[in-house]
């Protein structure tokens, strides 16, 4: 397999990526928030007052807004630091070759932990933080099937 393509990482793309990562990683927080909300509702019902649930709603909303704004600020800092860049990829048997203005790398398939597929972007994670952003239209078909098979073959997960 040998396929080459590129993507321009600008503010719009990075906002999209960070928003999606935030939503996926926030599922546990959502479950905890739901359980605590039920608990505070029960306390409010037992005490015949809505003060505990109102206080919890304000605290929960504040925490969610802080977390979301922090995540989006990180996206904007990335774009501010690196600017708008074109990142070129080459998909090969040995790994994913990446060429960007701030450096080049060859990512072996065995380090790809997971792939998240969206209609417009694919995110290839090599650890919990480092992600490679691939344009979905360029990895459709045979190239995408190859990437998925290599990631799964090496123990990675595909969603």
LINMOHU-V686371 format. One record per helix or strand of 2 or more residues. SS is the DSSP state (alpha for helix, beta for strand). FROM is the first residue (numbers start at 0). LEN is the number of residues. If there is no record, write none. Layout:
BEGIN
((SS;FROM;LEN) (SS;FROM;LEN))
END
This chain:
BEGIN
((beta;1;8) (alpha;10;15) (alpha;26;21) (alpha;50;32) (beta;84;8) (beta;94;6) (beta;102;6) (alpha;108;3) (beta;113;4) (beta;120;5) (beta;130;5) (alpha;141;12) (beta;156;2))
END
